[in-house]
Amino acid sequence: IHGDNAILNFPGVAASSAAGGSSAAGGAEAAAAAPAEPKRTSAFRGVSRRYGNGRWKARIKQHGTDVVIGDFDDEEEAARAYDARARQIHGDNAILNFPGVAASSAAGGSSAAGGAEAAAAAPAEPKRTSAFRGVSRRYGNGRWKARIKQHGTDVVIGDFDDE
């Protein structure tokens, strides 16, 4: 559709192998050929990466408005800041990144043992964002949706079980 101007998820992979003729060796070869880019998406709710400076931004919706909590060097630090703000706004009904972590330790009272405990508490929801362009997770059925823009219209390529 986009020809030579297409932005590809796997730029080093030939079109024939991307269409489905992939072997184990081809997959490893494609992974080695892919350029090393910083991670753009986060597995945590309310956390994203800023394009300009590469720092992690925490934000939350309050009364229908996006409220930026702040910029952080660490993705997990941004997720903890989101949790603290979510507790302030929603109280016990807050959907948190670290539901098993007490409010006092999420606010910054972290020790070596607390860090291990926090690492064991995974995000509460399944990953909703993808590292691939044009791929997202459907909310209704939890499957991955692949789509592309064609002439200003979203064209859904299909639903898939894996990313």
ABEGO torsion letter per residue (X at the ends): XAEAABBBABAABBAAAAAGBBBAAAAAAAAAABBBBBBABBABBGBBBBAAAGBBBBBBBBGGBBBBAEBBABAAAAAAAAAAAAAAAAEAABBBABAABBAAAAAGBBBAAAAAAAAABBBABBBABBABBGBBBBAAAGBBBBBBBBGGBBBBAEBBABX
